[in-house]
């Protein structure tokens, strides 16, 4: 099974419990990382932002609540989008959420004023293709902001990280969601994600300039930003 199909099915399966588990397993630290990324995007005053791999919509909702006039969310998993649409409706927000393949989107060139991806690029089957596609649909001078889990470089932190993410997380995630394999895949996808310098190189190759990588919480998360030439 291609990674894309596996990821789609996996997220469809865990969608009903995803939000609850996400905040429990991250000890709610993910919320502070998201706030920093939203602030960075809002500094550019976008009129229309695209949230890629939007999942259940937390980041798209945060952008809309921060005052971005128009927000669109796309994801490969209809199950995740269904949960997201319900949240958006309950909050009375107007966010268009639809199924799209992030590596080959239906939008025209130069459509969006900003792109965000929160904890989703490590699930791309072809990361470079996905970054190229982000560049294509962004207007010149617009910002891409990617937030992704990463591996700490400190040996002691790394030991604790592996203990938690490779053993505790799959147990708790499997217990609550009923899908232990999904919560084995998720930490492994972080461990095998390219190093920060490689991600920056790939962003430049995709056509972004002023590329930066910023570490949060001792390197447990990183925010990558770049501007389309």
N, C-alpha and C positions, 0 to 999 in steps of 0.2 A: 504493500500500500504506500502510495506517495505521501510524503510528510504532510502536504497540504490537506489531503483527504483525512489523514489521521488526526490532524489538529482540529479540523472542522467537526468531526464526530466526537472527539474528546470534549471539546467545549460545549457542544450540544448536550452531552451527557451530564456535565457538572454544572451547567448554567443555573439550575434552581438553588444550589447551595454556594455558588461561587462567591457572592458578595460577603456572606457571613464568614466563610473560610478565609477569604483574602485578608480581611481585617484582623481576624484572630491570629492567623499564622504570621502576619507581618507585625503583630503587636501594635497595630494602628499607625506605625511609623510611615506607612505608604501615604497617609493623608498629608503629612508635612512635606514629603517629596513632591507630591502633586501640587500643593499650594505654591511651592517655589517655581515650578515649571509654568503654572498658570500666570503667575506674576511676570515671568520673563516674556511670555507670549503677549500679554496685555500691554507691555511696555511699547510694543510695535504698533498698537492701536489697529488691529486688523478689523476689516469689515465682515469678511467671510472666512471662517476657520474650518479646516477639515481635520477631524480626529480619526486617525487610521487605527485599525484593530481596536475599535472603541469598546468592544465587549458589552458590558451592561451599562455603559454610559457615564461612569463617574467623572471622567475627564471632560467629556463633552458638556455635561451638566455644569461642572465647575466653570468652564469657559463662558457658558451662557449666563450663569449667575454673576460672573465677574464683569459682565457688560458687553461681551462680544455680540454685535447685532445679529449675526447669522452664523449658526454652527451646523455642520453636517458631520454625521458619524457613520463610518463604514466598518464592516467586519465580515469575516467569512462564515461566521456561525449565526444562523438564524435563531438558534436557541438563546444565545446570549443577547441578541438584538431584541427578542421578544420581552425578556426581562427588562432591558433598557427602555424600551418604549413605554412599558407600564410605569416605570419610575418617572420618566419625562412627563407623562400624562398626569400623574399624581401631583407633580410639582407645578403644573400649569405652564410648562415651557414649550417652546416651538423649536424642536430639533429634528431635522430629517435624519432618520437612521435606516440604512439599507444595506443589503448584502452586496459586497464588492470583493473582487480578488485584488488585494493590495499591490500585486505585482503587474496587474494589467487592468487599470480602472477605466470606467466609461467616460470620465470627464475630459473636457477639452484642455488643450495646453493653456497655461497661464490663467487658471481659473481662481485659485485661492490666494488669500493674503497671508495665511499662516497654516502650518501643518503641525499637529502634535501626534505623538505615538507614545503611549504609556504602557510599559511592560508587555509590548507586543512584537517588537522586531525580532526577538530571538525565536519566534515561532514561524518566521518567514521561511519558505522552502529555499528561496534564492534571495539572499539579503541584498546583493548588489542590484538585482533587478528591481527590488522594492524601493531602494534608495533612488535609483534612476527615475522611477515612476513618480516619486515624490517631487523630484526636481522638475519633471515635465509639467505637472499640474499646478505648480506654484508660479506666481508671477515674479518677474525679475525684482530683486531687492527684498523678497519676502523671506521670512524665517521658518526654518524647520527646527522643531524641538523634540528630541527623543529622550525619554526617561526609561532606563532599563536597570534591572537588578544586575549586580556584578559581584565578583569574587574579591574579598579583601586581600591585600598583599601581606599584612602582618601575620606571621606564622601562628601566633596564639589565637588570633581572631579567626584565621582560616580553619584551625582545628575545631573550634566551637561551631563555626559555620557549617562545616561538613557534617558534624555530629547532628546538628539540628535539621539541616536541609535534606540530608540523605537518610535519616532514620526517624526523627521525631515527626517531621512534616508529613512524610508518606503515611505514617500510622494514623495521625489525627485526621488528615485529609481523607484517607480511605475510610475511616470509621464514620465520618459525618456524611461524605458524599456517596459512599458505596463504590467508589472507583479509585482503588489504591494505585493502579497503573498510571492514572493521570497525575497523581501527586508524587509519583516516582519520576515521571517524565519532566515535570516542571522544574525541579531543582537541577536535574541533569542538563536541561536546556540552558540553564544559567552557567553551569560549569564549562560547557562546551561553546559558549558564546565567544566571539573574537575579543581579544584584548582591546582596551580603549584606544591605543595608538592605531590598531588595525581598523577599527570602526571609523576613526577620524580620516584615515587614508581613503577608505571607501566612500565617505561623504565627499571628499575632494574629487575623487574620481567621478562621482555622480554629477559634479558641476557646482558644488557649494564652495564658498569662500568664507573667511573669518570663522573657520571651524574651531570649536572649543569643546573640551570635555571637563566637566566639573564633578568631583566626588562628593557624595553625601554620606553621612553616618559611617565614617571610617572605611569608605569604599564599598559599602553594601549596595549602593545604588549610584548610578552616574547619569548626568544630564549632558547630552550631546546637542550642540546647536550649530547651525550654519546658515548662511544667507545665499540665496540663489544669485548667481552672477547676472 
